[in-house]
Amino acid sequence: MLNRRILRIKAFKTIYSYAVTGDMDQAKASQMLDASCQAVRDLYLFMLSVVSPLTAESRSRIEAAKGKINPTAEDLSANEKFADNALATYLENDPDFTRILGKKAFSWQPYDIVIRDIFDSVQTKEWYSEYMASANTSLKEDCALFCHIFEEEFADNKALEPILEDLSIYWNDDLCYALSWCLRSLDDIAAGRGWRLPELYMSDVVKARNKDADVDSDSDFVHKLVRCALSGYEGYFQKVTSLVPGWESDRLFSSDMAIIACALAEIENFPDIPSRVSINEYVDISKFYCSPKSRSFINGVLDRIVKENNLI
């Protein structure tokens, strides 16, 4: 599930926590890293579980309309296609999915206002109108509809942000990646491959598909990366400050230093990865987590250290 880009970000955030607090040993760093990685899959599960609440909202509105004292003909003959969608039934009857959700105790029930708002928005979309107007009914068609919902209703949903922040401190940056895996799961279900909990690391996903595949462990990669970045942090800090004469160490942003430490740890300890690839990866990550000027600073510092220490 987690690719190398996501794992580098997880490593950076762990080291950034150390850079800010100065209080973290290897055991605590490993624990934080594991929790952060697991949180992505938890978020995926939470988001996929929204299928049933949205379906229930549709059914509730139909029943409420029929239960009026003087229901109209339109109320009594409401289109129930979405309320009867096969995807909700499929997930509700999947023993593994329901067991894992129950164990995690995930629920959308406290967020019924958000569910109502999302369903209101869905009903305004052309793709929803086309779906409801079609006489065809199939699990594949229902999965395609929910692909639209995941793509268009959640990625930039401002009402969802505080909910995710409240549920997990690790969820604030992982929504789009988790949603991409929801789409993968819907594709699998639509194609008849069924649902299964994704392996946590992409290397394990590859091995699950091909037992003979020769792939390096992503778990080993990210844990070694954090260990090396943490143990080498102070030395990396001294290298960076020594490169800029007159530079006061307290002016060095913690985020910049955490990026540089992870990059140098990767370059020094993973010789199979070209140093330029590592530099480019972390410079790109810095665009999202550091100051506007950090990109050129980080790129220049890393390039100089790599050349001066013959790490190319």
HELIX and SHEET records of a PDB file:
HELIX    1   1 ARG A    4  THR A   21  1                                  18    
HELIX    2   2 GLN A   26  LEU A   48  1                                  23    
HELIX    3   3 VAL A   51  LYS A   66  1                                  16    
HELIX    4   4 ALA A   73  LEU A   76  1                                   4    
HELIX    5   5 ALA A   86  GLU A   92  1                                   7    
HELIX    6   6 PRO A   95  LYS A  104  1                                  10    
HELIX    7   7 GLN A  109  TYR A  111  5                                   3    
HELIX    8   8 ASP A  112  GLN A  123  1                                  12    
HELIX    9   9 GLU A  126  ALA A  133  1                                   8    
HELIX   10  10 LEU A  139  GLU A  153  1                                  15    
HELIX   11  11 LEU A  160  LEU A  167  1                                   8    
HELIX   12  12 LEU A  175  ALA A  190  1                                  16    
HELIX   13  13 MET A  202  ARG A  209  1                                   8    
HELIX   14  14 ASP A  218  SER A  231  1                                  14    
HELIX   15  15 TYR A  233  LEU A  243  1                                  11    
HELIX   16  16 SER A  249  ARG A  251  5                                   3    
HELIX   17  17 SER A  254  ASN A  269  1                                  16    
HELIX   18  18 SER A  275  TYR A  289  1                                  15    
HELIX   19  19 SER A  294  GLU A  308  1                                  15    
END                                                                             
